Amino acid sequence: MTDTHIYDLSRSGEQPRAERNFCAGWRFAKGDAAGAQQPEFDDAGWEPVALPHCFNAEDTFTPERGYYRGPAWYRKRFRIEGLGDGRAHLVFEGSFAVTTVWLNGRQVAASVDGYTGMAVDVTDAPARDNVVAVRVDNTHDPDVLPGLDEPDYDLYGGLYREAALVGTHDVHVARSGLRIRTPRVSAGEASVEATVTLRSSRAREAQVQAVISDADGACVAQAETSAAAPAGESAVELAFPRIAEPRLWSPEAPALYRMVVTVTVEGEPADQVASRFGLRWFEFDRERGFFLNGAPLPLVGANRHQDYPGLGNALPPRLQRADAELLREMGANFVRLSHYPQHPAFLDACDELGLCLYAEIASWQFTGGPEFARNAEAMMRAMIRRDANHPSVILWGLLNEGRDRPLFERLNAVAHEEDASRPTIYAENKPEEGIPLDTVTVPDVLGLNYKLPHLDELRGQLPGRRLLCSEHTNACTPDPADPGQCAEQTDRIHHDLEILAARPWMAASALWCMHDYGTDYEPSWPVQRSGALDEYRRPKEVFHLLCARWRREAFVHIEGHWNPTGDEKRLVRVYTNCDDVTLRLNGRDLGRRREGVIRTWEAPFEPGRLEAVGTKDGVEARHKVRTHGAPAQLRLEASAEALEGPGDACVLTAMLLDAEGAPVLTGQHEVTFAASEPVRLRGVGGKAAARTIRGAARMAVTADGEGEATVEAVCGAVRSQAVRLPVGP
């Protein structure tokens, strides 16, 4: 029998809504289990797990073809304390794909939407002795998005995002029930409107108040109204006084506002919800590209998947944010959420960091029958209702690389019905098919995948169409540790970015892709290696090229390493955005270069230190590489100082150094990790070992309980120091 978790949902006057983490204390079993939905079912032999959890965490990224596609079960025992006459909802942020939920043996919910989550009303649960059972099945079904049996990304199964138990008053704001609109925004003033969707079991009178605060916490506008709340759902409209001289949201200054809505019934606070939003206006122009807040803004960035070795797609919020930070580090201001709605925490981070988003429903080169279309429409509505308050979102994506005009028209109409303020788009990789089928004229903006040699011709064939590049290049590095392959990838991407930069009417460009990702797709399994980062988010050389092209601050990077290769003379390449760069070998000046993103020198090899020094607008940037010796030290770091509790995760990085402290950039060395409870190592295939690339080996670690863990690493005879990792609130 599993432990019973107690959830106190009593609410004070200041906090009328109670939200409790529901991630700990689950039991899991892969495969079907007859009677597992019944409370008396014995799950004592099942694996204890915490959410987020993916049941393909260990059979993906492996050399073996094929990963588990089928059912699995999750069970949890819990008690509800202090609910009173309110409501209780169990919220799952994401489960893939076909999900059925039972409470105390009774089916209470079902979903085929693997990405936008669901809320399950569990108000009828008794105070004690509750069992929730969830069956999740990622078996291929052509009616379940993305519909295709084998897209080029893995379809990971599980309760792979967080869960919460939410207690509210009987009169409360529905899930995704606060919708904020900014119909008119300028540098001088902005207007804000909101729709609050109330839910009640019986007719009541309610007062709804909303307060808007800026980033400093100062109130800038408020609105209040009385409303009848009939049984079921009802919408309450709020209009606010105009905000003078608003702080505008942009990649350079991502200013955010916060709206807090309080619902009062019979003089007592009944519910309170909050949402952040931003004030900005934008447009896509056929001739001039993308404009934000009245100024041209070339959008540059990448496509992003959501998986990680050893975790599958069960990345908690801290790792979601880490990906957004990497995109900003490389200078990107644009990311396409390929090819499905992604974690709310990633969107939150993009709001905060200033990344413009192209969001889309789950898809990949497939359009199915009537049931597929109904599910696609439902996912489009759910995605927009969940994500529309995010100022980072600038496009709603219909599908990727499939074409069906009636379906596109239907999805386009749904998107505009749900949100008239943002344009729609779909990504087309075969315009020679899309043009005669006339699918290319359905969305407001057309995304072109690849086709870079034909952009001018296609523009002529698409009069009036606003265009962007939704995918480009897809240059693979089968071995990310191979300098030649990395240089070839860099040159290809550099060449393609030059083509795009010369065509400002292409409003955006999204590299395929941000990082390598797991796939069972025949041409590229088990890992698609098109990323600027590898699957562990270690930078490839092209990452530094993108920094040189996209970052504003002074940047230089020397390609490769400075260890013997057998050549007396070496071609040295430096990526930079500086006005001038000087290369120095052991303190000797080898010359200055002033032109190009990639600058080259021919240098005699001698052991020591190679350093590039650049200046941009009077600001200096430096990068150096050193000839390293044999591995002699191992430095271990965790990406977090502490984990918040069961289900949280971070990444361990073991850096291999020589006796002088120089990174061992050449070769691949096996590093074995060790960890004590309450954390668990998450290596590929369940193994505790990983190989270094450019000196770094990485592995994810998750928390199973609370306490203080110790983690270590060893490479041959070299051992790291122990690192303590506290877990818990």
C-alpha positions in Angstrom: 0.0 0.0 0.0 1.2 3.5 -0.7 1.6 6.3 1.8 -1.4 8.6 2.1 -0.7 12.3 1.6 -2.7 14.9 3.5 -3.7 18.1 1.7 -5.1 21.0 3.8 -7.3 23.0 1.5 -8.6 25.4 4.2 -8.6 29.0 3.0 -8.0 32.2 4.9 -9.6 35.5 4.1 -6.4 36.7 2.5 -5.8 33.6 0.5 -9.2 32.3 -0.7 -7.6 29.8 -3.1 -5.5 27.0 -1.8 -3.1 25.2 -4.2 -1.0 22.3 -3.0 1.7 20.4 -4.8 0.5 17.0 -5.8 3.8 15.6 -7.3 5.0 13.3 -4.5 3.8 9.9 -3.4 2.8 8.3 -6.7 3.1 4.6 -7.6 3.9 3.6 -11.2 3.7 0.5 -13.3 4.3 0.1 -17.0 1.8 -2.0 -19.0 -1.8 -2.7 -18.3 -3.1 -3.8 -14.9 -6.5 -5.2 -14.6 -8.5 -3.6 -11.8 -5.8 -0.9 -11.1 -8.6 1.8 -11.0 -10.1 0.2 -8.0 -9.2 1.6 -4.5 -8.5 -1.8 -3.0 -6.0 -2.7 -5.8 -2.6 -3.7 -4.2 0.1 -1.4 -5.7 2.7 -2.2 -3.1 5.0 -3.7 -5.7 4.8 -0.7 -8.0 7.7 1.7 -8.4 7.5 4.9 -6.2 7.8 8.0 -8.4 7.3 11.7 -8.3 6.0 14.0 -11.0 7.0 15.1 -13.6 7.5 11.5 -14.7 8.1 10.0 -18.2 8.0 6.3 -18.8 10.3 6.6 -21.8 13.1 8.2 -19.8 15.4 5.2 -20.0 14.5 3.6 -23.4 15.2 6.8 -25.5 18.5 8.2 -26.6 19.8 4.6 -26.6 21.4 2.8 -29.6 18.5 0.3 -29.7 15.8 1.1 -32.1 12.3 1.4 -30.7 10.9 2.7 -27.4 7.9 1.6 -25.4 4.5 2.6 -26.9 1.6 1.4 -24.7 -0.3 1.9 -21.5 1.0 2.6 -18.0 -0.6 3.3 -14.7 -0.1 5.8 -11.9 -1.8 5.6 -8.5 -1.8 7.9 -5.4 -3.6 7.9 -2.0 -4.6 11.2 -0.5 -6.8 13.0 2.1 -8.5 16.4 1.8 -8.7 18.5 4.9 -10.5 21.7 5.4 -12.4 21.9 2.1 -15.7 23.0 3.7 -18.4 23.9 1.2 -15.8 24.7 -1.5 -14.6 22.9 -4.7 -11.5 20.8 -5.3 -9.8 20.3 -8.6 -6.9 18.0 -9.4 -4.8 19.8 -12.1 -2.5 17.9 -14.4 -0.3 20.2 -16.5 0.6 17.6 -19.1 0.1 13.9 -19.8 0.8 12.1 -23.1 -1.3 11.0 -24.6 -4.6 9.2 -24.0 -5.3 9.8 -20.3 -8.1 8.4 -18.2 -8.6 9.4 -14.5 -10.5 7.4 -11.8 -11.3 8.6 -8.3 -12.1 5.9 -5.8 -12.9 3.5 -8.7 -15.2 6.0 -10.6 -14.0 7.4 -13.9 -14.0 11.2 -13.6 -12.1 12.5 -16.6 -10.5 11.5 -20.0 -8.3 13.4 -22.4 -6.6 12.9 -25.7 -4.7 16.2 -25.6 -1.2 15.4 -24.7 0.1 18.9 -24.1 -2.3 21.5 -22.6 -3.3 19.7 -19.4 -6.6 19.2 -17.7 -8.4 20.0 -14.5 -10.5 17.2 -12.8 -13.2 18.1 -10.4 -12.7 16.0 -7.2 -15.1 17.9 -5.0 -17.1 14.8 -4.2 -14.1 13.0 -2.8 -14.5 12.2 1.0 -12.1 13.8 3.4 -10.2 10.6 3.9 -9.1 7.5 2.1 -9.0 8.7 -1.5 -7.3 6.9 -4.4 -6.7 8.5 -7.7 -5.7 6.2 -10.6 -4.5 7.4 -13.9 -4.0 5.3 -17.1 -1.8 7.0 -19.7 -1.3 5.4 -23.1 1.1 6.6 -25.9 0.1 3.9 -28.4 -0.1 5.4 -31.9 -3.6 6.6 -32.8 -4.1 8.5 -36.0 -6.9 10.6 -34.3 -4.6 11.7 -31.5 -2.3 14.6 -32.3 0.3 14.6 -33.9 -1.4 11.6 -35.5 1.7 10.2 -37.3 3.2 6.9 -35.9 6.8 8.0 -36.4 7.4 11.8 -36.5 11.0 12.8 -36.3 10.7 13.4 -32.5 9.9 10.9 -29.8 6.4 10.7 -28.4 7.2 10.3 -24.7 4.5 8.8 -22.5 3.7 9.7 -18.9 2.4 12.3 -16.4 5.3 14.3 -17.6 4.4 17.7 -16.1 3.5 18.8 -12.6 0.2 18.2 -10.8 -1.6 20.2 -8.1 -4.6 20.0 -5.9 -6.5 23.2 -5.9 -9.2 24.2 -3.4 -11.6 27.1 -4.1 -14.9 28.6 -3.1 -18.0 27.3 -4.9 -17.8 30.6 -6.9 -14.4 30.7 -8.5 -12.5 31.6 -11.6 -12.4 28.7 -14.1 -9.1 27.2 -15.3 -7.7 29.6 -17.9 -10.5 31.8 -16.9 -8.7 35.2 -16.8 -8.2 36.5 -20.3 -6.4 39.9 -20.7 -6.6 41.9 -23.9 -4.6 45.0 -24.9 -6.6 46.3 -27.9 -4.8 49.7 -28.2 -1.2 50.2 -27.3 1.1 53.1 -28.1 4.1 54.8 -26.6 1.8 57.3 -25.0 -1.0 55.2 -23.6 -2.5 51.7 -23.5 -5.9 50.3 -23.0 -6.5 47.0 -21.2 -9.6 44.8 -21.0 -10.2 41.5 -19.2 -12.8 38.7 -19.3 -13.2 36.7 -16.1 -14.9 33.4 -16.5 -16.7 32.4 -13.2 -17.9 29.0 -12.4 -20.6 28.2 -9.7 -22.8 25.3 -8.8 -25.8 27.6 -8.2 -26.8 31.2 -9.0 -25.1 33.8 -6.8 -24.2 37.5 -6.8 -20.5 38.3 -7.0 -18.3 41.3 -7.0 -15.2 41.2 -9.2 -12.3 43.5 -8.7 -9.1 43.6 -10.7 -5.9 45.6 -9.9 -3.0 46.1 -12.4 0.5 46.7 -11.0 3.7 47.5 -12.8 7.0 45.7 -12.2 7.7 47.9 -9.1 4.4 46.9 -7.5 2.7 50.2 -8.0 -1.0 50.2 -8.9 -1.5 51.7 -12.4 -5.2 50.8 -13.0 -8.1 49.0 -11.4 -11.7 48.1 -12.3 -14.6 46.6 -10.3 -18.1 45.4 -11.2 -21.0 43.4 -9.7 -22.2 40.4 -11.7 -24.7 37.6 -11.5 -23.0 34.3 -11.4 -25.5 31.7 -12.7 -25.1 28.0 -12.3 -22.4 26.8 -14.6 -20.0 29.3 -16.3 -20.5 33.0 -16.9 -18.2 35.7 -18.3 -17.6 39.0 -16.5 -16.1 41.9 -18.6 -13.8 44.5 -17.1 -12.5 47.7 -18.7 -9.7 49.7 -17.1 -8.7 53.4 -17.3 -6.0 53.9 -19.9 -2.4 53.5 -18.7 -0.4 56.5 -19.5 3.2 56.2 -20.8 3.2 52.4 -20.5 6.4 50.4 -20.1 6.5 48.5 -23.3 7.5 44.8 -23.6 10.4 44.0 -26.0 13.4 41.7 -26.1 15.6 44.5 -24.9 13.3 45.6 -22.1 10.7 42.9 -21.4 8.5 44.9 -19.0 5.7 43.0 -17.4 2.5 44.0 -15.6 0.5 41.9 -13.2 -3.3 41.7 -12.9 -4.8 40.3 -9.7 -8.5 39.5 -9.8 -10.4 39.1 -6.5 -14.0 37.6 -6.4 -16.1 38.4 -3.4 -19.4 36.7 -2.5 -21.6 38.0 0.3 -18.9 40.3 1.5 -16.2 37.5 1.8 -13.3 36.8 -0.5 -14.3 33.8 -2.6 -11.4 33.5 -5.1 -8.2 35.2 -6.2 -6.2 34.6 -9.4 -3.3 36.5 -11.0 -1.7 36.7 -14.4 1.2 38.7 -15.9 0.9 40.4 -19.3 2.8 42.9 -21.4 2.0 46.0 -23.4 3.3 46.0 -26.9 2.1 46.1 -30.5 3.5 44.4 -33.5 3.0 43.7 -37.2 4.3 41.6 -40.0 4.9 43.5 -43.2 5.4 41.9 -46.6 8.1 44.3 -47.7 9.8 45.2 -44.4 9.5 42.2 -42.1 8.6 42.3 -38.5 8.0 45.5 -36.5 7.6 45.7 -32.7 6.4 48.8 -31.0 6.8 50.7 -34.3 10.5 49.8 -34.9 11.9 47.1 -37.2 13.1 44.0 -35.4 14.7 41.1 -37.3 13.6 38.0 -35.5 16.4 35.4 -35.2 16.4 32.2 -33.3 15.7 28.5 -33.3 13.2 25.7 -33.0 13.0 24.0 -29.6 12.0 20.6 -28.4 11.5 19.8 -24.7 13.4 16.6 -24.0 16.6 15.7 -22.2 18.6 12.4 -21.9 17.5 10.4 -18.9 14.4 12.5 -18.3 12.5 12.1 -21.6 10.2 15.1 -21.7 9.7 15.3 -17.9 11.7 18.5 -17.4 10.6 20.5 -14.3 10.3 24.3 -14.4 14.0 25.1 -13.6 15.2 23.1 -16.6 12.5 24.7 -18.8 13.9 28.1 -17.8 17.5 27.0 -18.4 16.7 26.4 -22.1 15.2 29.9 -22.4 18.3 31.4 -20.8 20.5 29.5 -23.3 18.6 31.0 -26.2 19.1 34.5 -24.8 22.7 33.7 -24.2 23.2 32.9 -27.9 21.5 36.2 -28.7 18.2 34.8 -30.0 15.0 36.9 -29.8 12.7 34.3 -31.4 11.9 30.6 -30.8 9.4 28.3 -32.4 7.8 25.8 -30.0 8.2 22.8 -32.3 5.9 20.9 -32.6 3.4 21.1 -29.8 2.3 23.4 -26.9 5.1 23.5 -24.3 5.5 23.9 -20.6 3.9 27.1 -19.1 7.2 27.6 -17.2 9.1 27.9 -20.5 6.6 30.6 -21.7 6.9 32.4 -18.4 10.7 32.5 -18.9 10.3 33.8 -22.4 8.1 36.6 -21.1 10.7 37.6 -18.6 13.7 37.3 -20.9 12.2 38.9 -24.0 11.9 35.9 -26.4 9.2 36.2 -29.1 7.3 32.9 -29.5 5.7 31.0 -32.4 3.4 28.5 -30.7 1.7 25.7 -32.5 -0.5 22.6 -31.9 1.0 19.1 -32.1 1.7 18.2 -35.7 4.2 16.7 -38.1 3.5 16.1 -41.8 0.0 14.6 -41.1 -3.6 15.6 -41.4 -6.1 13.0 -40.4 -9.8 12.4 -40.6 -12.8 14.0 -38.9 -11.9 12.9 -35.3 -8.3 14.2 -35.8 -9.8 17.5 -37.0 -12.0 17.8 -33.9 -9.1 17.0 -31.6 -6.9 19.6 -33.5 -9.6 22.2 -33.0 -9.9 21.4 -29.3 -6.1 21.6 -28.8 -6.0 25.0 -30.7 -8.7 26.4 -28.3 -7.0 25.0 -25.2 -3.6 26.3 -26.2 -4.8 29.8 -26.9 -6.9 29.9 -23.8 -4.0 28.8 -21.7 -1.3 30.9 -23.3 -2.9 34.1 -24.7 -1.9 36.3 -21.8 1.8 35.8 -22.6 3.2 38.8 -24.4 6.0 36.7 -25.8 3.5 34.8 -28.1 3.2 36.5 -31.5 2.0 33.7 -33.7 -0.5 30.8 -33.5 0.7 27.9 -35.6 -1.9 25.7 -37.3 0.2 22.7 -38.4 3.6 21.7 -39.5 4.4 20.3 -43.0 1.0 19.0 -43.9 -1.6 20.6 -46.1 -5.4 20.3 -45.9 -7.2 23.5 -46.9 -10.6 22.7 -45.2 -8.8 21.8 -42.0 -6.6 24.9 -42.2 -9.6 27.1 -42.7 -11.3 25.6 -39.7 -8.3 25.9 -37.5 -7.6 29.5 -38.7 -11.2 30.5 -37.9 -10.9 28.9 -34.4 -7.7 30.8 -33.7 -9.2 34.1 -34.7 -12.3 33.4 -32.8 -10.3 32.8 -29.7 -7.8 35.6 -30.3 -8.2 38.2 -32.9 -5.1 40.1 -31.9 -2.4 37.6 -33.2 -1.8 36.3 -36.7 -1.9 32.7 -37.7 0.8 30.7 -39.5 1.6 27.2 -40.7 5.0 25.8 -41.8 5.3 24.7 -45.4 8.1 22.5 -46.6 6.6 21.8 -50.0 5.2 25.0 -51.5 5.1 23.2 -54.9 2.2 21.3 -53.3 0.8 24.0 -51.1 0.4 26.6 -53.9 -1.8 24.5 -56.2 -3.8 23.3 -53.1 -4.1 26.9 -52.0 -3.3 26.1 -48.4 -0.6 28.8 -48.5 -3.2 31.6 -48.6 -5.1 30.5 -45.5 -2.9 31.8 -42.6 -2.0 35.4 -42.0 1.7 34.6 -42.3 3.3 31.7 -44.2 6.3 29.9 -42.7 8.7 28.4 -45.2 10.8 25.4 -44.1 14.2 25.4 -45.9 13.9 26.4 -49.6 16.6 29.0 -49.1 17.8 28.9 -52.7 14.3 29.5 -54.0 13.1 32.4 -51.7 13.1 35.1 -54.4 11.2 32.8 -56.8 8.7 31.8 -54.1 8.1 35.4 -53.1 7.1 36.1 -56.7 4.7 33.1 -56.6 3.1 34.3 -53.4 1.9 37.8 -54.0 0.7 39.6 -50.9 2.0 36.8 -48.6 3.9 37.8 -45.4 6.7 35.3 -45.1 9.2 34.0 -42.5 11.6 31.1 -42.4 10.1 28.6 -39.9 13.0 26.1 -40.3 16.4 26.4 -42.0 19.6 24.4 -42.5 19.2 21.2 -40.5 22.9 20.6 -40.6 23.8 17.5 -38.7 27.0 16.7 -36.7 26.9 12.9 -36.3 29.8 13.2 -33.9 29.6 16.5 -31.9 33.2 15.9 -30.8 34.6 15.8 -34.3 36.1 19.3 -35.2 35.7 18.8 -38.9 32.0 18.0 -38.6 31.5 21.0 -36.2 33.3 23.3 -38.7 31.2 22.0 -41.6 28.0 22.6 -39.6 29.1 26.1 -38.7 29.9 27.0 -42.3 26.6 25.7 -43.6 24.6 27.7 -41.0 26.7 30.8 -41.5 26.1 30.6 -45.3 22.3 30.2 -44.8 22.1 33.0 -42.3 23.8 35.3 -44.9 21.0 34.4 -47.4 18.3 35.3 -44.9 20.0 38.4 -43.6 20.0 39.8 -47.2 16.2 39.4 -47.4 14.7 41.6 -44.7 11.2 40.8 -46.0 11.7 37.3 -44.5 10.4 38.5 -41.1 12.1 35.8 -39.0 14.4 32.9 -39.2 14.4 29.8 -36.9 17.3 27.4 -37.1 16.7 23.7 -37.0 17.3 23.5 -34.2 18.3 24.7 -30.7 19.6 21.3 -29.4 19.9 17.7 -30.4 16.9 15.6 -29.4 15.7 12.0 -29.2 14.0 10.4 -32.2 13.0 7.0 -33.5 12.7 8.4 -37.0 14.5 6.0 -39.4 16.9 8.5 -41.0 18.3 9.9 -37.8 17.6 7.7 -34.7 18.4 7.6 -31.8 19.4 11.3 -31.7 18.7 14.0 -34.3 22.0 16.0 -34.2 21.1 19.2 -35.9 21.3 21.3 -32.8 23.5 24.3 -31.9 23.8 22.5 -28.6 24.0 18.7 -28.1 21.2 16.9 -26.2 22.9 17.7 -22.9 22.9 21.4 -23.9 26.7 21.5 -24.3 27.5 24.1 -26.9 28.8 23.1 -30.3 31.0 25.5 -32.3 27.9 26.8 -34.1 26.5 28.1 -30.8 29.4 30.5 -30.6 29.0 31.5 -34.2 25.4 32.4 -33.4 26.6 34.4 -30.4 28.9 36.3 -32.7 26.1 37.0 -35.2 23.2 37.8 -32.8 24.6 39.2 -29.5 25.1 43.0 -29.2 27.9 43.0 -26.6 31.5 42.4 -27.7 32.2 38.7 -28.4 35.1 36.5 -29.6 35.5 32.8 -29.7 38.4 30.6 -31.0 37.2 27.5 -32.8 38.4 24.2 -31.6 41.4 23.4 -29.4 45.2 24.2 -29.2 46.6 20.7 -28.9 48.8 18.9 -31.4 47.2 17.6 -34.6 50.3 16.7 -36.6 50.2 19.9 -38.6 53.1 22.4 -38.3 50.8 25.2 -39.3 47.2 25.6 -38.3 44.3 27.5 -39.7 42.8 29.4 -36.7 39.2 30.6 -37.0 37.7 33.1 -34.7 34.0 34.0 -34.5 33.3 37.6 -33.5 31.2 40.7 -33.8 34.1 43.0 -32.8 35.4 45.9 -34.9 38.9 44.4 -34.7 40.4 41.2 -33.3 44.1 40.5 -32.5 45.4 36.9 -32.2 48.2 36.2 -29.8 50.3 33.0 -29.4 52.2 32.9 -26.1 52.0 36.6 -26.0 53.3 37.2 -29.6 51.0 39.3 -31.9 49.9 37.2 -34.9 48.0 40.0 -36.6 44.8 41.9 -36.5 41.6 41.2 -38.5 38.8 43.7 -39.1 36.3 42.0 -41.5 33.8 39.2 -41.2 32.0 37.2 -38.5 34.5 34.4 -39.1 38.1 35.6 -39.2 41.1 33.5 -40.0 44.8 33.3 -39.3 47.5 30.8 -40.4 49.5 30.2 -37.3 52.5 28.0 -36.5 51.7 25.4 -33.9 53.6 25.5 -30.6 52.3 24.5 -27.2 51.0 27.2 -24.9 48.2 29.7 -25.0 46.3 31.1 -28.0 44.3 34.2 -27.2 41.9 36.4 -29.3 41.3 39.9 -28.1 38.6 42.0 -29.7 37.1 45.4 -29.2 33.6 46.7 -30.1 32.7 50.3 -29.4 35.6 50.5 -27.1 34.6 47.4 -25.1 37.1 44.5 -25.0 36.3 40.8 -25.2 38.8 37.9 -24.8 38.8 34.2 -25.4 41.8 31.8 -25.0 42.5 28.1 -25.4 45.5 26.4 -23.9 47.4 23.3 -24.7 46.3 20.8 -22.1 47.9 17.7 -20.7 46.5 14.5 -19.4 43.4 14.4 -17.2 44.3 15.2 -13.6 41.3 16.9 -12.0 37.6 16.6 -12.1 35.4 19.5 -11.1 31.8 18.7 -10.3 29.0 21.3 -10.3 25.2 21.1 -10.0 23.0 23.5 -11.9 21.0 24.2 -8.7 22.1 25.0 -5.2 19.1 23.0 -3.9 16.1 21.1 -5.2 12.7 22.1 -4.1 11.3 18.7 -3.4 10.2 15.4 -5.1 10.0 15.8 -8.9 12.5 18.6 -9.1 15.7 18.1 -11.1 19.0 19.7 -12.0 22.0 18.8 -14.2 25.4 17.7 -12.9 28.4 18.8 -14.9 31.8 17.1 -14.5 34.6 19.1 -16.1 37.8 17.3 -16.8 41.0 19.4 -16.3 44.7 18.8 -16.5 47.2 19.4 -13.7 47.3 23.1 -14.5 43.5 23.5 -14.5 43.1 23.7 -18.3 40.0 22.0 -19.7 40.8 18.7 -21.5 39.1 19.6 -24.8 40.2 16.6 -26.9 39.1 13.1 -26.6 36.0 11.5 -25.1 36.5 10.2 -21.5 34.0 8.1 -19.6 32.8 9.7 -16.3 30.8 7.7 -13.7 28.5 9.5 -11.4 27.3 8.5 -7.9 24.5 10.0 -5.8 23.0 9.2 -2.4 19.3 9.5 -1.4 17.1 11.4 -1.8 18.2 12.0 -5.4 18.4 9.6 -8.3 20.8 9.7 -11.3 19.1 9.8 -14.7 21.6 8.5 -17.1 20.7 7.2 -20.6 19.4 3.6 -20.4 19.5 3.9 -16.6 23.3 3.9 -16.6 25.3 6.1 -14.3 28.0 6.9 -16.9 28.4 9.6 -19.6 31.2 10.7 -21.9 32.9 14.0 -22.0 32.8 16.3 -25.0 35.2 19.3 -24.9 35.9 18.2 -21.4 32.4 18.2 -20.0 30.2 15.2 -19.0 26.6 15.7 -17.9 23.8 13.9 -16.3 20.4 14.8 -14.9 19.5 14.1 -11.3 16.0 14.1 -9.8 14.7 14.3 -6.3 12.6 11.4 -4.9 12.2 12.7 -1.3 13.5 15.3 1.1 16.9 15.6 2.9 20.4 16.2 1.8 22.1 14.2 -1.0 25.7 13.9 -1.9 26.9 13.6 -5.5 30.3 12.6 -6.9 32.0 11.8 -10.1 35.0 9.7 -11.2 37.0 9.4 -14.4 39.6 6.7 -14.3 41.8 7.5 -11.4 40.5 11.0 -11.1 37.8 11.7 -8.6 35.8 14.9 -8.0 35.0 16.5 -4.7 31.7 15.6 -3.1 28.9 18.1 -3.8 26.0 18.4 -1.3 22.6 18.9 -2.8 19.8 19.8 -0.3 16.3 18.7 -1.2 13.1 20.2 0.3 11.4 23.4 1.1 
